[in-house]
């Protein structure tokens, strides 16, 4: 399984970089995304993560920081990422 680690600051620039990384990733297994270092999250990053989550093979979020989980809660996406359901 391929692994990507999110940076501390998940701003628009980080979202664009992740989008490029996701486009370069191939395979039939979900991409593992480590979110343990996240201190700030932008809506752009949440949009990229949601799009990756919805598309096959999807992503698996691991090592989630409290700020990352708070961002999911504020955006209403906690259940989507916890259950694997599409929003």
N, C-alpha and C positions, 0 to 999 in steps of 0.2 A: 504494500500500500504506500503510495506517495504521500509525503508529509510536507506541509507548509506551516511555518510559524508566523503568526501575526505580530506586527511590531507594537510597541507601547502606544504610539500615536497612530490610530487607524483613521487617517484623514483622507481627503480626496486623492491625494498623490498615492497613498498606500493602496487605495481601492483600485486605481488605474493599474498599478503594478500587479496587484493580485489578479485582476481581470486578465492581464497578459499572461501571467503564470498559469492560470486556469485554461486559457486557450492553448497553451503549449503542452498541457498534460493530456496524455492519452492512456487508455486502459479500460478495463472492465470493472475495476474495484473503485470504491468510493475514495475520494481524497481525504486524508486526515488533516484537519486544521487545528493547530495548537493555539489556543487563545488565552493562555495563562499570564502573559505579560501585558495584556491590553489595559491601558489606563484611560484612554479616551477613544470614543467610537463615533464616527460620522455616519450620517444617513447614507452617504455614497457607499461606504463599506458594507453597511447592512443590506443595501440593495444588491451588491455584488454577491454577498454570501447567500442571500435568498435565491437569487438566480441560479447559483451553483447548486444549491440544495434541491431545487426543483428539477434540474436537468440530470439525466443519467450520466454517470453512475452516482452522482450526488457527492455530498461531503459528510464527514463525521467530525463534530466539534469535540475537542478534548482539552483538558487542563484549562477550563474556563475561569477567568478572573472574576472577582465580584463586580468590577466595573463592566465587564462584558455582559454578565448576566443582568445587571441593572439596565444596560442599553437594550437588551432583548425585551425586558419587562416594559420599559417606557414605550417601546415601539409596538408592543403587543405581539411579539414574535416568540415569546418563551415557549409556548405550547407547540408551535410549529417546529421548532428545532428539537424539543424534547421528545416529541412523538414521531417525528418523521413525516407528518402530514404536510401537504402543500397549503400555503396560505391563500 
